[in-house]
Amino acid sequence: MRAVSFADGRTSESESASRSVDGRSNALTRFRRGRKLAGIDQETFDAVNKHVDPAGDPPKGLIFHSSGPIDGGWGVIDFWESRAAFDAFEGRIASSMEAAGAKMEGPP
């Protein structure tokens, strides 16, 4: 699998052999996840992030996370040690969105 970027915000994924830049290990970056969260703003993202609690309970396998406002919503890009690490965390995102009362408008 390789990285693909779409102007319409569809999810892009890749598997690669890039070196980690976290300074803590020599783990290989194996999975990249990009997503456009349609209809999500700063306030909503912060409410969801409070429930995700990445500082208090860091996601296992997350190497890098960045997010910010984009046209029509909120953009998120993560680099994970593996697809399995992301899949194990994805349920926490869904439950956090529900707990915060957040709803996306349209497909991610």
TILO-214492 format. One record per atom (N, C-alpha, C): residue in three letters; atom name; x, y, z. Coordinates in Angstrom, 2 decimals. Example, Ala and Ser with C-alpha at 12.3 -4.5 7.8 and 13.67 -1.06 7.14 Angstrom:
REM residues 2
atom resn->ALA&name->N&X->13.19&Y->-5.69&Z->7.80
atom resn->ALA&name->CA&X->12.30&Y->-4.50&Z->7.80
atom resn->ALA&name->C&X->13.20&Y->-3.30&Z->7.80
atom resn->SER&name->N&X->12.85&Y->-2.25&Z->7.08
atom resn->SER&name->CA&X->13.67&Y->-1.06&Z->7.14
atom resn->SER&name->C&X->12.90&Y->0.03&Z->7.87
//
This chain:
REM residues 108
atom resn->MET&name->N&X->0.84&Y->-1.16&Z->0.00
atom resn->MET&name->CA&X->0.00&Y->0.00&Z->0.00
atom resn->MET&name->C&X->0.89&Y->1.23&Z->0.00
atom resn->ARG&name->N&X->0.45&Y->2.31&Z->-0.64
atom resn->ARG&name->CA&X->1.24&Y->3.53&Z->-0.63
atom resn->ARG&name->C&X->0.36&Y->4.73&Z->-0.37
atom resn->ALA&name->N&X->0.96&Y->5.86&Z->-0.07
atom resn->ALA&name->CA&X->0.22&Y->7.07&Z->0.25
atom resn->ALA&name->C&X->-0.47&Y->7.62&Z->-0.98
atom resn->VAL&name->N&X->-1.71&Y->8.04&Z->-0.79
atom resn->VAL&name->CA&X->-2.48&Y->8.69&Z->-1.83
atom resn->VAL&name->C&X->-3.19&Y->9.88&Z->-1.21
atom resn->SER&name->N&X->-3.06&Y->11.04&Z->-1.81
atom resn->SER&name->CA&X->-3.73&Y->12.23&Z->-1.31
atom resn->SER&name->C&X->-4.85&Y->12.61&Z->-2.25
atom resn->PHE&name->N&X->-6.02&Y->12.90&Z->-1.68
atom resn->PHE&name->CA&X->-7.18&Y->13.28&Z->-2.46
atom resn->PHE&name->C&X->-7.63&Y->14.68&Z->-2.06
atom resn->ALA&name->N&X->-7.93&Y->15.51&Z->-3.02
atom resn->ALA&name->CA&X->-8.37&Y->16.87&Z->-2.75
atom resn->ALA&name->C&X->-9.71&Y->16.90&Z->-2.04
atom resn->ASP&name->N&X->-10.53&Y->15.88&Z->-2.21
atom resn->ASP&name->CA&X->-11.86&Y->15.87&Z->-1.60
atom resn->ASP&name->C&X->-11.86&Y->15.37&Z->-0.17
atom resn->GLY&name->N&X->-10.68&Y->15.09&Z->0.41
atom resn->GLY&name->CA&X->-10.58&Y->14.74&Z->1.81
atom resn->GLY&name->C&X->-10.72&Y->13.26&Z->2.12
atom resn->ARG&name->N&X->-10.82&Y->12.40&Z->1.11
atom resn->ARG&name->CA&X->-10.91&Y->10.98&Z->1.39
atom resn->ARG&name->C&X->-9.69&Y->10.51&Z->2.16
atom resn->THR&name->N&X->-9.86&Y->9.46&Z->2.92
atom resn->THR&name->CA&X->-8.79&Y->8.90&Z->3.73
atom resn->THR&name->C&X->-7.64&Y->8.43&Z->2.85
atom resn->SER&name->N&X->-6.42&Y->8.71&Z->3.28
atom resn->SER&name->CA&X->-5.25&Y->8.19&Z->2.59
atom resn->SER&name->C&X->-4.49&Y->7.30&Z->3.56
atom resn->GLU&name->N&X->-3.95&Y->6.24&Z->3.05
atom resn->GLU&name->CA&X->-3.22&Y->5.29&Z->3.87
atom resn->GLU&name->C&X->-1.93&Y->4.92&Z->3.16
atom resn->SER&name->N&X->-0.93&Y->4.56&Z->3.94
atom resn->SER&name->CA&X->0.29&Y->4.06&Z->3.32
atom resn->SER&name->C&X->1.01&Y->3.15&Z->4.29
atom resn->GLU&name->N&X->1.81&Y->2.29&Z->3.72
atom resn->GLU&name->CA&X->2.74&Y->1.51&Z->4.51
atom resn->GLU&name->C&X->4.11&Y->1.81&Z->3.92
atom resn->SER&name->N&X->5.08&Y->2.08&Z->4.78
atom resn->SER&name->CA&X->6.40&Y->2.46&Z->4.29
atom resn->SER&name->C&X->7.47&Y->1.95&Z->5.22
atom resn->ALA&name->N&X->8.70&Y->2.23&Z->4.86
atom resn->ALA&name->CA&X->9.84&Y->1.83&Z->5.69
atom resn->ALA&name->C&X->10.61&Y->3.05&Z->6.15
atom resn->SER&name->N&X->9.91&Y->4.14&Z->6.44
atom resn->SER&name->CA&X->10.55&Y->5.36&Z->6.93
atom resn->SER&name->C&X->10.97&Y->5.19&Z->8.38
atom resn->ARG&name->N&X->12.07&Y->5.78&Z->8.75
atom resn->ARG&name->CA&X->12.54&Y->5.71&Z->10.14
atom resn->ARG&name->C&X->11.69&Y->6.62&Z->11.02
atom resn->SER&name->N&X->11.48&Y->6.21&Z->12.25
atom resn->SER&name->CA&X->10.75&Y->6.99&Z->13.23
atom resn->SER&name->C&X->11.54&Y->8.24&Z->13.57
atom resn->VAL&name->N&X->10.84&Y->9.35&Z->13.81
atom resn->VAL&name->CA&X->11.50&Y->10.58&Z->14.21
atom resn->VAL&name->C&X->11.18&Y->10.93&Z->15.66
atom resn->ASP&name->N&X->10.66&Y->9.97&Z->16.42
atom resn->ASP&name->CA&X->10.26&Y->10.27&Z->17.79
atom resn->ASP&name->C&X->11.45&Y->10.34&Z->18.75
atom resn->GLY&name->N&X->12.63&Y->9.95&Z->18.32
atom resn->GLY&name->CA&X->13.82&Y->10.04&Z->19.15
atom resn->GLY&name->C&X->13.90&Y->8.99&Z->20.25
atom resn->ARG&name->N&X->12.89&Y->8.10&Z->20.32
atom resn->ARG&name->CA&X->12.87&Y->7.12&Z->21.39
atom resn->ARG&name->C&X->13.18&Y->5.72&Z->20.91
atom resn->SER&name->N&X->13.03&Y->5.47&Z->19.63
atom resn->SER&name->CA&X->13.26&Y->4.11&Z->19.15
atom resn->SER&name->C&X->13.66&Y->4.15&Z->17.68
atom resn->ASN&name->N&X->14.02&Y->3.00&Z->17.18
atom resn->ASN&name->CA&X->14.32&Y->2.86&Z->15.77
atom resn->ASN&name->C&X->13.18&Y->2.17&Z->15.03
atom resn->ALA&name->N&X->11.98&Y->2.24&Z->15.59
atom resn->ALA&name->CA&X->10.82&Y->1.59&Z->14.99
atom resn->ALA&name->C&X->10.56&Y->2.14&Z->13.60
atom resn->LEU&name->N&X->10.10&Y->1.29&Z->12.72
atom resn->LEU&name->CA&X->9.77&Y->1.73&Z->11.37
atom resn->LEU&name->C&X->8.34&Y->2.22&Z->11.32
atom resn->THR&name->N&X->8.11&Y->3.31&Z->10.59
atom resn->THR&name->CA&X->6.77&Y->3.78&Z->10.36
atom resn->THR&name->C&X->6.12&Y->2.83&Z->9.37
atom resn->ARG&name->N&X->5.02&Y->2.23&Z->9.77
atom resn->ARG&name->CA&X->4.38&Y->1.25&Z->8.91
atom resn->ARG&name->C&X->3.02&Y->1.67&Z->8.41
atom resn->PHE&name->N&X->2.39&Y->2.67&Z->9.02
atom resn->PHE&name->CA&X->1.04&Y->3.00&Z->8.61
atom resn->PHE&name->C&X->0.78&Y->4.48&Z->8.82
atom resn->ARG&name->N&X->0.25&Y->5.13&Z->7.80
atom resn->ARG&name->CA&X->-0.12&Y->6.54&Z->7.88
atom resn->ARG&name->C&X->-1.61&Y->6.64&Z->7.67
atom resn->ARG&name->N&X->-2.27&Y->7.43&Z->8.49
atom resn->ARG&name->CA&X->-3.71&Y->7.60&Z->8.38
atom resn->ARG&name->C&X->-4.01&Y->9.08&Z->8.30
atom resn->GLY&name->N&X->-4.62&Y->9.52&Z->7.21
atom resn->GLY&name->CA&X->-5.07&Y->10.90&Z->7.05
atom resn->GLY&name->C&X->-6.58&Y->10.91&Z->6.95
atom resn->ARG&name->N&X->-7.21&Y->11.89&Z->7.57
atom resn->ARG&name->CA&X->-8.66&Y->11.91&Z->7.56
atom resn->ARG&name->C&X->-9.18&Y->13.34&Z->7.65
atom resn->LYS&name->N&X->-10.22&Y->13.63&Z->6.90
atom resn->LYS&name->CA&X->-10.94&Y->14.89&Z->7.00
atom resn->LYS&name->C&X->-12.20&Y->14.62&Z->7.81
atom resn->LEU&name->N&X->-12.35&Y->15.34&Z->8.92
atom resn->LEU&name->CA&X->-13.53&Y->15.21&Z->9.76
atom resn->LEU&name->C&X->-14.48&Y->16.34&Z->9.39
atom resn->ALA&name->N&X->-15.40&Y->16.05&Z->8.48
atom resn->ALA&name->CA&X->-16.33&Y->17.05&Z->7.95
atom resn->ALA&name->C&X->-17.22&Y->17.61&Z->9.05
atom resn->GLY&name->N&X->-17.32&Y->18.94&Z->9.10
atom resn->GLY&name->CA&X->-18.21&Y->19.60&Z->10.06
atom resn->GLY&name->C&X->-17.66&Y->19.74&Z->11.46
atom resn->ILE&name->N&X->-16.44&Y->19.27&Z->11.72
atom resn->ILE&name->CA&X->-15.84&Y->19.36&Z->13.05
atom resn->ILE&name->C&X->-15.05&Y->20.67&Z->13.14
atom resn->ASP&name->N&X->-15.23&Y->21.40&Z->14.24
atom resn->ASP&name->CA&X->-14.48&Y->22.64&Z->14.46
atom resn->ASP&name->C&X->-13.57&Y->22.48&Z->15.68
atom resn->GLN&name->N&X->-12.84&Y->23.55&Z->16.03
atom resn->GLN&name->CA&X->-11.88&Y->23.51&Z->17.14
atom resn->GLN&name->C&X->-12.55&Y->23.09&Z->18.45
atom resn->GLU&name->N&X->-13.69&Y->23.69&Z->18.77
atom resn->GLU&name->CA&X->-14.37&Y->23.38&Z->20.03
atom resn->GLU&name->C&X->-14.77&Y->21.90&Z->20.10
atom resn->THR&name->N&X->-15.31&Y->21.39&Z->19.00
atom resn->THR&name->CA&X->-15.73&Y->19.99&Z->18.96
atom resn->THR&name->C&X->-14.52&Y->19.07&Z->19.05
atom resn->PHE&name->N&X->-13.46&Y->19.39&Z->18.30
atom resn->PHE&name->CA&X->-12.25&Y->18.56&Z->18.36
atom resn->PHE&name->C&X->-11.69&Y->18.52&Z->19.77
atom resn->ASP&name->N&X->-11.64&Y->19.68&Z->20.44
atom resn->ASP&name->CA&X->-11.12&Y->19.73&Z->21.81
atom resn->ASP&name->C&X->-11.96&Y->18.88&Z->22.76
atom resn->ALA&name->N&X->-13.29&Y->18.90&Z->22.58
atom resn->ALA&name->CA&X->-14.17&Y->18.09&Z->23.43
atom resn->ALA&name->C&X->-13.91&Y->16.60&Z->23.22
atom resn->VAL&name->N&X->-13.74&Y->16.19&Z->21.97
atom resn->VAL&name->CA&X->-13.45&Y->14.78&Z->21.68
atom resn->VAL&name->C&X->-12.07&Y->14.42&Z->22.22
atom resn->ASN&name->N&X->-11.11&Y->15.29&Z->22.02
atom resn->ASN&name->CA&X->-9.74&Y->15.02&Z->22.47
atom resn->ASN&name->C&X->-9.66&Y->14.87&Z->23.99
atom resn->LYS&name->N&X->-10.52&Y->15.59&Z->24.71
atom resn->LYS&name->CA&X->-10.57&Y->15.47&Z->26.17
atom resn->LYS&name->C&X->-10.95&Y->14.03&Z->26.56
atom resn->HIS&name->N&X->-11.86&Y->13.43&Z->25.82
atom resn->HIS&name->CA&X->-12.27&Y->12.05&Z->26.09
atom resn->HIS&name->C&X->-11.22&Y->11.04&Z->25.61
atom resn->VAL&name->N&X->-10.56&Y->11.34&Z->24.50
atom resn->VAL&name->CA&X->-9.50&Y->10.45&Z->24.00
atom resn->VAL&name->C&X->-8.34&Y->10.42&Z->25.00
atom resn->ASP&name->N&X->-8.03&Y->11.58&Z->25.58
atom resn->ASP&name->CA&X->-6.99&Y->11.73&Z->26.60
atom resn->ASP&name->C&X->-5.64&Y->11.16&Z->26.18
atom resn->PRO&name->N&X->-5.08&Y->11.67&Z->25.06
atom resn->PRO&name->CA&X->-3.80&Y->11.13&Z->24.61
atom resn->PRO&name->C&X->-2.63&Y->11.41&Z->25.55
atom resn->ALA&name->N&X->-2.72&Y->12.48&Z->26.35
atom resn->ALA&name->CA&X->-1.63&Y->12.78&Z->27.29
atom resn->ALA&name->C&X->-1.67&Y->11.84&Z->28.49
atom resn->GLY&name->N&X->-2.87&Y->11.55&Z->28.99
atom resn->GLY&name->CA&X->-3.01&Y->10.69&Z->30.15
atom resn->GLY&name->C&X->-2.94&Y->9.21&Z->29.84
atom resn->ASP&name->N&X->-3.36&Y->8.85&Z->28.63
atom resn->ASP&name->CA&X->-3.38&Y->7.45&Z->28.20
atom resn->ASP&name->C&X->-2.91&Y->7.39&Z->26.75
atom resn->PRO&name->N&X->-1.60&Y->7.53&Z->26.53
atom resn->PRO&name->CA&X->-1.08&Y->7.59&Z->25.16
atom resn->PRO&name->C&X->-1.44&Y->6.34&Z->24.35
atom resn->PRO&name->N&X->-1.87&Y->6.55&Z->23.12
atom resn->PRO&name->CA&X->-2.19&Y->5.41&Z->22.25
atom resn->PRO&name->C&X->-0.95&Y->4.58&Z->21.96
atom resn->LYS&name->N&X->-1.05&Y->3.27&Z->22.14
atom resn->LYS&name->CA&X->0.08&Y->2.38&Z->21.86
atom resn->LYS&name->C&X->0.31&Y->2.34&Z->20.35
atom resn->GLY&name->N&X->1.54&Y->2.56&Z->19.96
atom resn->GLY&name->CA&X->1.90&Y->2.47&Z->18.55
atom resn->GLY&name->C&X->1.81&Y->3.77&Z->17.79
atom resn->LEU&name->N&X->1.33&Y->4.86&Z->18.42
atom resn->LEU&name->CA&X->1.26&Y->6.15&Z->17.74
atom resn->LEU&name->C&X->2.64&Y->6.79&Z->17.76
atom resn->ILE&name->N&X->3.12&Y->7.14&Z->16.58
atom resn->ILE&name->CA&X->4.44&Y->7.75&Z->16.44
atom resn->ILE&name->C&X->4.32&Y->9.26&Z->16.35
atom resn->PHE&name->N&X->3.33&Y->9.75&Z->15.60
atom resn->PHE&name->CA&X->3.17&Y->11.18&Z->15.35
atom resn->PHE&name->C&X->1.71&Y->11.48&Z->15.10
atom resn->HIS&name->N&X->1.22&Y->12.62&Z->15.62
atom resn->HIS&name->CA&X->-0.14&Y->13.08&Z->15.38
atom resn->HIS&name->C&X->-0.12&Y->14.58&Z->15.12
atom resn->SER&name->N&X->-0.89&Y->15.01&Z->14.15
atom resn->SER&name->CA&X->-1.07&Y->16.43&Z->13.89
atom resn->SER&name->C&X->-2.49&Y->16.64&Z->13.41
atom resn->SER&name->N&X->-3.07&Y->17.79&Z->13.78
atom resn->SER&name->CA&X->-4.42&Y->18.10&Z->13.33
atom resn->SER&name->C&X->-4.62&Y->19.60&Z->13.31
atom resn->GLY&name->N&X->-5.64&Y->20.03&Z->12.58
atom resn->GLY&name->CA&X->-5.95&Y->21.45&Z->12.52
atom resn->GLY&name->C&X->-7.10&Y->21.72&Z->11.58
atom resn->PRO&name->N&X->-7.55&Y->22.97&Z->11.58
atom resn->PRO&name->CA&X->-8.69&Y->23.34&Z->10.74
atom resn->PRO&name->C&X->-8.35&Y->23.27&Z->9.25
atom resn->ILE&name->N&X->-9.30&Y->22.75&Z->8.49
atom resn->ILE&name->CA&X->-9.21&Y->22.73&Z->7.03
atom resn->ILE&name->C&X->-10.57&Y->23.15&Z->6.48
atom resn->ASP&name->N&X->-10.64&Y->23.40&Z->5.21
atom resn->ASP&name->CA&X->-11.89&Y->23.81&Z->4.59
atom resn->ASP&name->C&X->-12.98&Y->22.76&Z->4.85
atom resn->GLY&name->N&X->-14.04&Y->23.17&Z->5.53
atom resn->GLY&name->CA&X->-15.17&Y->22.28&Z->5.76
atom resn->GLY&name->C&X->-15.05&Y->21.35&Z->6.94
atom resn->GLY&name->N&X->-14.02&Y->21.51&Z->7.78
atom resn->GLY&name->CA&X->-13.91&Y->20.61&Z->8.92
atom resn->GLY&name->C&X->-12.56&Y->20.66&Z->9.60
atom resn->TRP&name->N&X->-12.10&Y->19.49&Z->9.99
atom resn->TRP&name->CA&X->-10.85&Y->19.35&Z->10.75
atom resn->TRP&name->C&X->-10.03&Y->18.25&Z->10.09
atom resn->GLY&name->N&X->-8.75&Y->18.48&Z->9.88
atom resn->GLY&name->CA&X->-7.87&Y->17.49&Z->9.28
atom resn->GLY&name->C&X->-6.99&Y->16.83&Z->10.33
atom resn->VAL&name->N&X->-6.80&Y->15.53&Z->10.18
atom resn->VAL&name->CA&X->-5.98&Y->14.76&Z->11.11
atom resn->VAL&name->C&X->-5.04&Y->13.88&Z->10.30
atom resn->ILE&name->N&X->-3.78&Y->13.83&Z->10.71
atom resn->ILE&name->CA&X->-2.85&Y->12.88&Z->10.11
atom resn->ILE&name->C&X->-2.05&Y->12.24&Z->11.24
atom resn->ASP&name->N&X->-1.97&Y->10.93&Z->11.20
atom resn->ASP&name->CA&X->-1.25&Y->10.15&Z->12.20
atom resn->ASP&name->C&X->-0.28&Y->9.21&Z->11.51
atom resn->PHE&name->N&X->0.82&Y->8.93&Z->12.17
atom resn->PHE&name->CA&X->1.75&Y->7.88&Z->11.76
atom resn->PHE&name->C&X->1.79&Y->6.85&Z->12.87
atom resn->TRP&name->N&X->1.56&Y->5.59&Z->12.52
atom resn->TRP&name->CA&X->1.46&Y->4.49&Z->13.47
atom resn->TRP&name->C&X->2.53&Y->3.44&Z->13.19
atom resn->GLU&name->N&X->2.89&Y->2.69&Z->14.20
atom resn->GLU&name->CA&X->3.84&Y->1.59&Z->14.02
atom resn->GLU&name->C&X->3.26&Y->0.50&Z->13.14
atom resn->SER&name->N&X->1.92&Y->0.34&Z->13.14
atom resn->SER&name->CA&X->1.29&Y->-0.69&Z->12.32
atom resn->SER&name->C&X->-0.19&Y->-0.38&Z->12.13
atom resn->ARG&name->N&X->-0.79&Y->-1.02&Z->11.15
atom resn->ARG&name->CA&X->-2.23&Y->-0.90&Z->10.95
atom resn->ARG&name->C&X->-2.96&Y->-1.47&Z->12.16
atom resn->ALA&name->N&X->-2.45&Y->-2.54&Z->12.73
atom resn->ALA&name->CA&X->-3.07&Y->-3.16&Z->13.91
atom resn->ALA&name->C&X->-3.11&Y->-2.18&Z->15.09
atom resn->ALA&name->N&X->-2.06&Y->-1.39&Z->15.27
atom resn->ALA&name->CA&X->-2.03&Y->-0.40&Z->16.36
atom resn->ALA&name->C&X->-3.14&Y->0.64&Z->16.14
atom resn->PHE&name->N&X->-3.29&Y->1.11&Z->14.90
atom resn->PHE&name->CA&X->-4.37&Y->2.05&Z->14.61
atom resn->PHE&name->C&X->-5.73&Y->1.40&Z->14.84
atom resn->ASP&name->N&X->-5.92&Y->0.21&Z->14.32
atom resn->ASP&name->CA&X->-7.21&Y->-0.48&Z->14.46
atom resn->ASP&name->C&X->-7.58&Y->-0.67&Z->15.94
atom resn->ALA&name->N&X->-6.60&Y->-0.95&Z->16.78
atom resn->ALA&name->CA&X->-6.86&Y->-1.13&Z->18.21
atom resn->ALA&name->C&X->-7.30&Y->0.17&Z->18.86
atom resn->PHE&name->N&X->-6.88&Y->1.30&Z->18.33
atom resn->PHE&name->CA&X->-7.21&Y->2.61&Z->18.89
atom resn->PHE&name->C&X->-8.50&Y->3.20&Z->18.32
atom resn->GLU&name->N&X->-8.88&Y->2.78&Z->17.14
atom resn->GLU&name->CA&X->-10.00&Y->3.40&Z->16.43
atom resn->GLU&name->C&X->-11.31&Y->3.39&Z->17.24
atom resn->GLY&name->N&X->-11.55&Y->2.34&Z->18.01
atom resn->GLY&name->CA&X->-12.75&Y->2.28&Z->18.84
atom resn->GLY&name->C&X->-12.79&Y->3.37&Z->19.89
atom resn->ARG&name->N&X->-11.61&Y->3.75&Z->20.38
atom resn->ARG&name->CA&X->-11.52&Y->4.83&Z->21.37
atom resn->ARG&name->C&X->-11.92&Y->6.16&Z->20.76
atom resn->ILE&name->N&X->-11.62&Y->6.36&Z->19.50
atom resn->ILE&name->CA&X->-12.02&Y->7.58&Z->18.81
atom resn->ILE&name->C&X->-13.54&Y->7.63&Z->18.70
atom resn->ALA&name->N&X->-14.14&Y->6.53&Z->18.26
atom resn->ALA&name->CA&X->-15.59&Y->6.48&Z->18.08
atom resn->ALA&name->C&X->-16.32&Y->6.70&Z->19.41
atom resn->SER&name->N&X->-15.86&Y->6.04&Z->20.47
atom resn->SER&name->CA&X->-16.54&Y->6.22&Z->21.76
atom resn->SER&name->C&X->-16.33&Y->7.63&Z->22.31
atom resn->SER&name->N&X->-15.19&Y->8.23&Z->22.03
atom resn->SER&name->CA&X->-14.93&Y->9.60&Z->22.47
atom resn->SER&name->C&X->-15.80&Y->10.60&Z->21.73
atom resn->MET&name->N&X->-16.01&Y->10.36&Z->20.44
atom resn->MET&name->CA&X->-16.90&Y->11.23&Z->19.67
atom resn->MET&name->C&X->-18.32&Y->11.14&Z->20.21
atom resn->GLU&name->N&X->-18.76&Y->9.93&Z->20.52
atom resn->GLU&name->CA&X->-20.10&Y->9.74&Z->21.08
atom resn->GLU&name->C&X->-20.21&Y->10.42&Z->22.44
atom resn->ALA&name->N&X->-19.21&Y->10.24&Z->23.30
atom resn->ALA&name->CA&X->-19.24&Y->10.84&Z->24.64
atom resn->ALA&name->C&X->-19.26&Y->12.36&Z->24.59
atom resn->ALA&name->N&X->-18.61&Y->12.94&Z->23.58
atom resn->ALA&name->CA&X->-18.57&Y->14.40&Z->23.43
atom resn->ALA&name->C&X->-19.78&Y->14.94&Z->22.67
atom resn->GLY&name->N&X->-20.62&Y->14.03&Z->22.16
atom resn->GLY&name->CA&X->-21.78&Y->14.46&Z->21.38
atom resn->GLY&name->C&X->-21.41&Y->14.99&Z->20.01
atom resn->ALA&name->N&X->-20.26&Y->14.58&Z->19.49
atom resn->ALA&name->CA&X->-19.77&Y->15.06&Z->18.20
atom resn->ALA&name->C&X->-20.33&Y->14.20&Z->17.06
atom resn->LYS&name->N&X->-20.74&Y->14.89&Z->16.01
atom resn->LYS&name->CA&X->-21.23&Y->14.20&Z->14.82
atom resn->LYS&name->C&X->-20.60&Y->14.84&Z->13.60
atom resn->MET&name->N&X->-20.08&Y->13.99&Z->12.72
atom resn->MET&name->CA&X->-19.52&Y->14.49&Z->11.48
atom resn->MET&name->C&X->-20.64&Y->14.68&Z->10.47
atom resn->GLU&name->N&X->-20.42&Y->15.65&Z->9.60
atom resn->GLU&name->CA&X->-21.36&Y->15.89&Z->8.50
atom resn->GLU&name->C&X->-20.82&Y->15.21&Z->7.26
atom resn->GLY&name->N&X->-21.43&Y->14.16&Z->6.82
atom resn->GLY&name->CA&X->-20.99&Y->13.46&Z->5.62
atom resn->GLY&name->C&X->-19.88&Y->12.48&Z->5.93
atom resn->PRO&name->N&X->-19.34&Y->11.86&Z->4.87
atom resn->PRO&name->CA&X->-18.29&Y->10.84&Z->5.04
atom resn->PRO&name->C&X->-16.97&Y->11.47&Z->5.44
atom resn->PRO&name->N&X->-16.12&Y->10.69&Z->6.14
atom resn->PRO&name->CA&X->-14.79&Y->11.19&Z->6.50
atom resn->PRO&name->C&X->-13.91&Y->11.35&Z->5.29
//
